Amino acid sequence: MIETFPKGLFNLRISGSGVINLIQEFKDNIFEVSILNKKFKGAIRGYIIGLKDESKIVVRSDEKLKKNEKYEIRFVSGRGIVLINTKVDEIVIGIQPNIYVFEKPSEILVCERRRYYRVKPKQEADLVIKRENGYALSGDLGDVSLGGFSMKIQMKDKMIEYFLPMIDEEVRFSLDFPRGKSKIKIDGSAALKHYTVDSKGFYRGGFSFTKVDKSKVKKLLDILQSKR
């Protein structure tokens, strides 16, 4: 999830005229965004719907934001994951959902797309997920990114009733990726975000990391990409 994506992985800092150039991309596009604030328990959803005065971002949100309050806005664009720190400059009164105009940010941070897109391994890697009820399920790694992974497995009989996690359920996972005579081992927790089961019983599930050592994931991605 982009709201839990570590700030240390934003490797591109845009300032000066570069801010205006990037903001111009918002003119004719709508972006779904996550809005964060130290007072929020989690992120709230909003949409960038345009610009005002060529440099101020206009955001629509069902949640109420406060004027002059600072917020962090995150979203995914063609460049990668974008992070903007700014504050509400104006609240448009009498319109529902709520419309907010944010100040022009002094800088914009970007985690470039190549750092988080999903990479498919060329060899099989063992993946195990374990639910809170004690059931464990093993399968193959489909792909992996800094944000999560997918797994694939062939279900048998009524396995799906016992093992299949529900959407947004958090599970423990462990991944063993062979590297020569050794293995890269990654474990932590993740939440199921989507899944499919076809007529032949093949299951594919997409998981988002909720707790993991990002340095180990990055090391694995570097290895996978170096072989491409």
N, C-alpha and C positions, 0 to 999 in steps of 0.2 A: 504494500500500500504506500502511495507516495507521501502520505502524511507522516509515516514512520521511517522514511528514507533518510539515512544519516546525512547531516550537513557536510561532513568531511568528504563526501563523495562528489560534491559539486565542484567540478574542476575548472570551470570557466567563469570569470568575473567580468561582467560587462558594465562599463560606466561611460560618462561623457556622451558624445553623439551616438555611441552604440546603443544606449538606452532608447533614444528616440527611434532609431532604425528598427529595433526589435518591437517596440510598442506599435509601430505602424502596421505590423502583421495582425493586430487585433481589430483593424478597421472593418474588415469584411468577413471576419470569422467569429464563431461563437465557441468558447472553450469552457468545458466543465472544470471547476476548480475546487480544491480543498482549502478552506479558510481556517487558519489556526490562530489562537490567542492564548496567552498564559492563563487566562481565566476559564478557558474551555476545558472540559474533560476529554474531548476528542475534537476531530475536525468537523466543520460543518460544510455543507455543499452550497456552491454558488455557480454563477455563470458570468464570464466576461462577455458583455454584449456589444461593446463598442468603445469609442473614445470621446472625450470632450476636450476641446482646445488642443487637439493633436497629441497630447502627452499625458492626459489624465485618464485612467482606466475606469470604465463604468461597469459595475458588477450588480447582478440581480441575485437576491437571496431570500429564501423564506424566513430566515432567522434575522433577528434584529441586531444590528451593529451600532456602535456609538461613534458620534462625531469626535474627531481628534484622537480617537483610540488607534493604537498601532496594531496591525494585523500582518500575518504571513500568508501569502497566497501561493499555492503550488498547483501546477497542472502539467500535462504532457503535451508537447508540441512536436513538430517535425525535427526540431533541434535536439530534443531530449526532455528531461524533467526541468521545468523552470521554477525558480523560487524568487518571489518578490516581497520585500519588506516595505510597507508603506502605511499610511494612515488615512482614515476617512476624512475627506475635505468637505463633502457636501452630502446631505441626505435629501433625496427627491421626495417631497411630501405629497400625499394623496394618491399614490400609485401602489398597487399590490400586484405581484410580490414587491418587496422593498427594493429600491434602486439606490445604489451608493456610488458616489464619485470619489475615487482615491487620488491622492496627490501623486505627482510624477515622482517615481522612485529615483534615488541617487545612484543606485546600482541594481543589477539583476544577476542572479547566480544561475548557472546551468550545469546539470549533469548530462554530458553529451550522450547521445543515443547509443553509441557504440559501447558505452560503459554499463548499460543496463539491459540491452535487448537480449532475447533468449537465444541460447546456443545449444544446438543438438550434438550430443556426443556421438563419435563414430564407433564406439564400442559399448557393450552393455555395462551398466553400473547397477549394483544392488541397492534397492531403496526399501525401507521398512517404515510404515506408519503404525502408531499404536494409539488407540482410543482410550478414554478415561475408564471405559467399562472393562478394560483388560484385553480386548481383542486386538490382535496385531495382523497386519496385512503386508505381504512383501510383493514387490513388483520391479519393473525396470524404469530407470530414469528416462523420461521423454525429452525434456530440455530443461535448462536452468538459466537463471539470470540473477542479478543482484537483488531482485525483488521477490523471487519465488521459483517454483519448479512445477513440472507436470510429471505424472507417473502413468504407466500403462500396465495392465494386468488382465489376464483372462479369468473371469469369474466362473465358478462351477456351482451347479445346483442352486442352493439358496444362500450362497456365501454373501451375496449383496445385502441380504436382510440383517446379517450379523456384523459385517465389517464396514459397510459404506458409511462414511461420515456424512452428516447433514451440512447444508450450506452454512458457512461461517463457523462451523465447529472447529475448535482448536485441538490439534493432535500433536503428539511427539513424533519426531521422525529421525532416522539415521540414514546416511548415504555413504556407501563405500565405493569409491571410484578407483579402479586398478591403474597403477602407474608402474610399469615394469614389474619388479618383484615385490613392490610395496603397494600401499593404498593411501589415498587421501580420504580421510574420514571427516564427515561433517554431520553434526547433530544439533537439534534444537527443537523449536516448535513452529507450527505453521497452521494456517486456517484454510479450509477448502473454499474456493471461490466459484468453481463451476465444474461440472462433470458430464460425461456422456457414456451411455452403455448401448452398444449396438446389438443387432439380432443374433450375433454369434457369441455374445457374452464378453466382448472385449470392453474393458473399462478404461477410460482416460479421465483423469482428474487434474485440475489446475489449483495449486496451492500458493498462498502468499506467506512469506516469512513473517512471523511475529517475534521470534527471538532466535538469533543465529549470530555466529562469529562472521561478520562480513569480510574480514581479511582472508578467511579460509575460502569463502565463496569466490572472492576476487582471484585468489590463487588458482582455483579450479578453472575459472573462466579464462584466465591468461593461458593456461595449459591447453584448453580446448581450442581456443582461437589461434594459438600458435601452430596447430596441426592442420588448420584449414587451408 
